[in-house]
């Protein structure tokens, strides 16, 4: 977030060849929370600005050697310090001396003698101006970065258009090719029209643009990010997180593969099952690359943090920082679980739902947060993938002997009490009830119908 006025300690430089005046400045500023430097000559003051770039310089106008007017002219003519507020202090002056100060670039005059109240009020007023100017400069830099990114995307779109034009010429050789390519051309045109429309909107449309590019670069993961976002949003909503947190998690899920845009096209179009270990190691760093891109945009700080830590493991063995347990952002833990579920259930068509849940349960407490396991079961129950598999959600008091668990039973801290597939007995039910008194379990228990 950018600095608001007076949100950090201001840097003030006072220059006067009268040591009594410097002591007076220091006395006036004693109760004002700032970083103060003093100098007795303009030459000393100029040297100080090299290592201590001040927000405000207060300099006596008339000094032996180089006077305050020349000092001001040097400060204002240097691009690195031209934005510094420069106040000339002197006896009340008129006429040519006043114009001399204006010509030198002085922002204001401080006429001696002056009181502390007047002095502090003037300092505060100019600090607000200086901080607002700095904030505007930072905003302009961020906008420049955004425009540069959008320009790169526009170039990529133009390249795709060129490819489509060439394909149009090639498909004229055969009616069969025309039939096959027409469908693809329509898909590309639809995607390009959508991207062109988004480019005309404000910076919030950047989310949709980046998500669409991730999809187009990931041949074997089309629809992956949207599904992960859907699952992640469901889980975040079920946890009753704040609306802003839910939006950040949804955005992070849509853009969690942003870092993969930098990988070569040959690797992007390769089936993930065919990756070498070296390629897997390279791809494992994509959350850091994606987060570094988003950190450049105001308002994406939390989204970038969630993406950066989406490959952390609950037991601390993940990357990039080896965070453990609740030190991992909640959004990162949710996306890690949703991502694995989506890959197992929606990407690997030949895997059974039961096997997918067994795989996830094996990773609970190591790679995955076990306290979130019941939420993924809840999602699968309310969004059935296999209509032949029916699951009921029951409360603890509704359990009966003979029921088979469709998902493991965990405490709120993640301790597994019973694995999925367990056929309940009265003894096992009593055991769960006992543990519930010591440490509550998740509200919902999933039972096969």
SULFENSUL-V631770 format. One line per field, one symbol per residue. ss: DSSP state (@ for helix, = for strand, . for the rest). phi: phi as a letter, one per 40 degrees, with the letter a starting at -180 (. if undefined). psi: psi as a letter, one per 40 degrees, with the letter a starting at -180 (. if undefined). A space follows every 50 residues. Layout:
ss->???
phi->???
psi->???
//
This chain:
ss->.........======...@@@@@@@@@@.....======..@@@@@@@@@ @....=====.......@@@@@@@@@@.......=======....@@@@@ @@@@...=====...@@@@@@@@@@@@@@@@@@@@@@@@@@@@@@@@@@@ @@@@@@@@@@@@@@@@@@@@@@@.@@@@@@@@@@@@@@@@@@@@@@@@@. ..@@@@@@@@@@@@@@@.@@@..@@@@@@@@@@@@@@@....@@@@@@@@ @@@@...@@@@@..@@@@...@@@..@@@@@@@..@@@@@@@@@...... @@@@@@@@................@@@..@@@@@@@@@@@@@@@@@@... ..@@@@@@@@@@@=...=.@@@@@@@@@@@@@........====.@@@.. ...==...===....===....=..@@@@@@@@@@@@@..=...====.
phi->.cccdgcaccbbbbbacbccccccdccccdcccabbbbacbccccccccc bbcccbbbbccbacgcccccdcccccccdcbccccbbcbacdbbgccccc cccchccabbcccbcccccccccccccccccccccccccccccccccccc cccccccccccccccccccccccacccdcccdcccccccccccccccccc cccccccccccccccccbdcbcgccccccccccdcccccfccdccccccc ccccbcbdccccccdccccccdccccccccccccccccccccccccbcgb dccccccdbcbcbdcgccbcbgcbfcccddcccccdcccccccccbcccc ccdcccccccccccgbcbcccbdcccccccccbdcbccbbbbbbcdcccb dgcbccacbbccchcccaccgcccbcccccccccccccadbccbbbbcc
psi->hihihfeihihhhhhhehddddddddddedehgihhiiieiddddddded eghidhhhhhdhiibhidddddddddehddedehhhhhhiihiibddddd dddeeidiihhiiiiddddddddddddddddddddddddddddddddddd ddddddddddddddddddddeedhddddddddddddddddddddddddde iaededddddddddddegdefhedddddddddddddddefiidddddddd ddddeeedeedeiiddddeihdeeiidddddddeedddddddddeehhee ddddddddeeeiideeeaieefiibedhiddddddddddddddddddgde iiddddddddddehecdiheeedddddddddeghdheehhhihiideeii ieihheiihiideehhdhiiehhiidddddddddddddhiiidhhhhh.
//
